[in-house]
């Protein structure tokens, strides 16, 4: 079943909005839709260099910093431990270089998973309920973000298979998805033949990669979503976030719910009314994303 949610602030002081807190509030309302894993992605407007987040196996000790830097092949610096892994600055932002860096790290340290890359994007995810994210995510501020509650219907239950998924190897792309991509294996085979690597066996991961490829080719997010509509088969609703905003797409027969509220100050999206009312009040005018509908909202 799964639950998805998103928030985008449009006000002049949006850079400092409590995106993490808001997403956790929405996630609490959607928890019954999936308690196998949870995650949020937040976009910060802080001035910072491109960095990569790596998730480490819970039962393994972090390697020595010098080992990580060596595996980075000269591309990593400013290594910073996090509660479930580490973050490091990356000196090369091109998708080819980042893709090769990810493969080196994940090959050198079996079980490690690169979960985010970019100047704005930060992802936290966990096995179990969303409240387990509070320590890492409650105080995160920024312009916008997305959240996911997973009910596992395929693939393993572990942090690597939790959402949101980074659209590897592209910068600042994250996706949350409710549904099934039925041509996933066909698309994955094509991507792997071209040298792309995957973090999981979850069909949702392919969405961010398809969108990222379109954006890298020069399309804007709206055009990329229209293209993706013709590429992806299945029953789905998904949110895709970039450093500039949030876009949505719903499948041709609208089998998976997706609702939204839009005002001058904020856009909120969720699988159910109650998550929207929780953060915007019972008077909020809720609309439904239609079958095959594409919508994009940009930050101020």
N, C-alpha and C positions, 0 to 999 in steps of 0.2 A: 504493500500500500504506500508507505513512505509519506513524509511531510516535507514541504519546501516553503521557504519564506524569504523575503527580501525587503530591504529598506533603503531609500535614497533620500537624502536631505537636500533641499534646494535653497535654503536660506543663506544669507551672506556669511553667517558664522558656522556653516555646515561642517567645516573642517574639524570642529571641536565637539560635534554631537556624539552622544554615547551609543555608538552603533553596536558595540558588543553587548551592552546591557539590553538594548531594545531587541536585538535578535534572540537573546536568551529568554526574554519575556514571551516573544512569539513562539519560540521553540517549546516552552513549557505548555502552551495551549495545544500544541500539535503532538505532544509526546506519545499519545495513544496510537498514533499512526506508525510508530516504529521505535522500539527501544533497544535494537541490536547495536546501533552506533549513532553518534551525533557529531556534527561539526559546524563551524562557522568560518566564513571568509570575510575579512574586513579590509577596506581600502583606506589607507591613511594618506594625508596630504603633506606629511613631513618631507622635508628635503633630505633625501638619502640616496645612497648609491644602490645600484641593483644588487640584490642578495638572493641567496638560495636557502630554503628551509629544508632540512633533512630530518626525517622521523627515524628514531632508533628503536630496535626491538626492545620490548620491555624487559626481557630476561638477559640482556647483554649489556656489558659495560661500555661506555663511550671510549673510543680509542684516544690515544694521546693526540693533542693538537697537531704536533709535527707530522703524525701519520696522515691525518686528514689533509693538511696542507700539501703534503707530498703527493697524495692521490689526486689532488686538484690540478696537478700539472702546471703550477705557476699561476692559475687563474683565481685562487682563493686567498683571502686575507681577512683580518679582523674577525676571527672565529669567536662566536659567542654561544656558550651552552644555553639550552632552553630546557624546560621541564621534561620534554619527551624527545630531545634530540639536540640539534644545534642549527645556528644560522651563520652564514659567512658571506662576506662581500665578494662579488664576482667581477672581475675586471673586463670581461668580454660579454657583451649583451646579445650578440647574434645568435639566432636559433640553432644554427649548425654547431657552434662552439658550445652552447649550453647543452644541447643534446648529447654531445660527446662527453662533456663533463659529468652529466647525470649517469651515463653508462659506466664511466670509470669509477665513480663513487659507489654505485650499486653493485658493481662487480668486485671491487676491492673489499667492500664491507657487506657480505651477504646478509640480507635481512633489512638493511638500511633502505629507506625509500625517500626520494626527493618529492616533496609535496607542494612546493610553491617556489616561484621565481618572479622577481620584478622589483620595481622601485616602490610600489604602493601596496602590493598584496601581502597579507599575512593570514595563514590558515591554522586553525587549531581543530583537532578532531580526536575522538576517543571511542572506545568500545563502551556500550552502555548508554545511560541517559544523559540528556543535555546538561543537567546540573553539575556533572563532573567537569564541565568546561569552565565553571565560574572562576576558578583561581587564575586561569590564563586569559580569559576573554572578557570578564565582567567590566573591566576598566578600559577596554580598547575604544579609542575615539577615531573618528574619520568622517568621510563623506557618505559612504554607502557600504552595503555588505549583503551576504546571502547566508542562509542556514539550511541544514538538512537533518531529518530524523529518519533513520533507515530501518525498514523491515526487510531483512535479508530473504530474498526468494531465489538467489543464485550466488555463487562464489562465497568465499570465506568471510567469517566475521572477525575482523582485526582492524587496527587503525588504518592500514594501507588501503583497505577496501571501503573505508568510510568516506563519505562525501562531506564537503565539496571536493571536487577533483580539479587539480590544476590542469590547464590545457597545454601540457608539455609538448615541445620544449619552448613554447611561446611565452612572452613576458606578460604578466599581469592579467591572466585569463583564468576564471574559475567558473565551475558549473555545478548546479544542484538539479537533480532529475528525479521525477516520479514516473515510473513506467518501465517499458522494455524497448530496446532497440533491436528489432528482429534481424536486421542485416549486419549486426555487430561483427560477427566472425569474418564476413566477407570484407568489410571495411578495415578491420584490424589486419588481416592478411596483407592487404594492399599497403597499409602504413608500414608494417614490419619489413616488407620487401624494399621499402625506400629508406630503411635505416632508423625508423622511429622505435622508441622503446616505451613500454607500458609499465605502470606502477602496480597493476592489479589484473584480475580476470573479470572485473565488473564491466558490464556493457555500457554503463553511463560514462565511462572515461573517454570513449571515442568522441563524444559530443564536443568537448572543449578542443580536441585536436582538429576536428573538422572546421570549427569556427576559427581557430587560430590560423589554420592554413589559408582560409579565405581572407582574413584580415591582413596576413603577411603578403598576400597578392595585391593589396591595395584597396580592398573593399572597405566600406564603413560597416558598422555593426549591423545596421538594418539590412543592407544588401547581403551580408554574410548569412544572416538568418533566413532570408528568402532562398538563398542557394542551399542552405542546410535542409530546408523544408523539402527540397527535391531529392536530397541525398539520403536522409534518414528515414527508415521504415519502422513502423511499430505503433504502439499506443503510449503516448508520453505527454507530459508537460515539463518544461524545464526553464530555469533561469540561467542566463549567462552574464557574468559581470566582467567588465574591463576597468581600467583606471579611469575611464570617462563616464561610465554609467552602467545601466542594467538593461538587458533585453530579454524577451520571452518568446516562446513558440509553443503552440499546442497542436496535437496530432489531428489528422483529418476528420476523425469521428468523435473527438472531444471526450475520450474515455477517462482521462485523468483530470481532476478538478484544478482550477487555477483562478483565483479572484484577486482583485486589486482595488485600491483606493488612491485617487489622485487629487491633490490640492496644490495650491500655489507654493506651499512650503515643503511638501513631502509626497513621496510615492511609496506605498507599501503593498506587498504582494504575499499571498499565502494560499495554502491548500484549503483552508476553511475560514468562515466568517469570524469565528471567535478570536483568532490570532490578530486579525485586523482591528477588531473592536477593543482588544486588550490594550493596544498602544495608541489608538486614535479615538476611542470613545464609541459609545453605542450609536451616536448620531452620524457616524461616518457613512457616506454613500458608497456602498460596495457594488462593483461591477464584475462581470465574468469575462475572461478571455475566451473568445469564440474559437470554434474549430478552424485550424490552419491559420489562426491569426498571429501576426508578428507585430510586436510593439517594442519601442526602445525609448528609454528615458535617460537624459544626460544630466549630470550634476551642474550646478550653477557656475 
